[in-house]
């Protein structure tokens, strides 16, 4: 075996009863055979076309080999397939499935864009275009679900939540954040839920400096999102759920000025709230002593901070936490709301349900690497966040279409492994393109179900 064959051929002479040779010699094969589903999942949204219309192509026409639409599609589909870095493009330049996703002939079509082209593209998008792309993302997601539900949602829940995006270089507007104990960005993510559905649909991803207060961008986002939702679902009642960082008088005043809108938002503990909670904490401590287990008691009060124009209802959860080997401790929690349900129901059934978006955020970080914001320019990193959000929207569409299959509640990484990362041999003839996928594909039934739900025909 000569040195030039080592990267393509590996020999295991003693592993089995016969010598085993592994050769990488299939020029028309790919490991992303199932990714054709992404193209079908994008069609109900039209995200790529919408994003492309937000961009201005000021390149010299005679030197352009890849349209802005193709660059957007390459990055969004690549992120969904598990290729978050621009330099992945060099290794995938001639991958037949990646070319097919861009509408090119998988065999003789031009290679997809290289890493330098992708990097120039990411660093060349202006802030105005990114703002327009953010509005386009929300508009496309809302319109998709308006068509799906025929505009007849009874209740829509909006969840806003910041997340940390650790940085490790000289990126613009990265700052040390004491809460997260590191240098980071603080993206703001927005999700919408319709009726009693389990899925929370991502509709906005706004990158913010690492020292941004939780409320930065929240008011503007709600001002854009609420009218769009009300136009699409005129009979729906809207609920906004917020964590403690959003408890500001400006945000509460905005929410209360909106007709037909409910809200629940956590409030950080202070001396006045501690005093209001103390009688209930005494009862919680007594219950903990009697049972030896964690005990909690709910109550409510009227409360107004110094900067508030009037009192608001505060739901109090007085809890004594008892953990093995640890000293029992007080754990009072406070929620500001304009809802009228009982304190226990409101806290456990309405407010605590927002915690599920942590799973969505975890999928964005671990499944799609939304924190791969390694560009020097802040706006280039915002573009990466938007493209990652678009890729996540496509993965949510696959999960939506996977209803009644084993993939119905599968996370992003599992969806990719089960549905997209399939070995394939691509054959192109005059009449058609054939993807030869393994007959032993474990989740072939789910794949076929999703494909048919996205418009394929069984045959």
Secondary structure, 3 states (H helix, E strand, C coil): CCHHHCCCEEEECCCCCCCEEEECCCCCEECCHHHHHHHHHHHCCCHHHHHHHCCCCCCCHHHCCCCHHHHHHHHHHHHHHCCCCCCHHHHCCCCHHHHHHCCCCCCCCCCCCCHHHHHHHHHCCCHHHHHHHHHHHHHHHHHHHHHHHCCCCCEEEEEEEEEEEECCCCCCCCEEECCCCEEEEEEEEEEEEECCCCCCEEEEEECCCCCCCCCCCHHHHHHHHHHHHHHHCCCCEEEEEECHHHCCHHHHHHHHHCCCEEEEEEECCCHHHHHHHHHHHHHHHHHHHHHCCCEEEEEEEEECCCCCCCCEEEEEEEEEECCCCCCCEECCEEEEECCCCCHHHHHHHHHHHHHHHHHHHHHHHHHCCCCCCCCCCHHHHHHHHHHHHHHHHHHHHHHHHCCCCCCCCCCHHHHHHHHHCCCEEEEECCCCEEEEECCCCCCHHHHHHHHHHCCCCCC
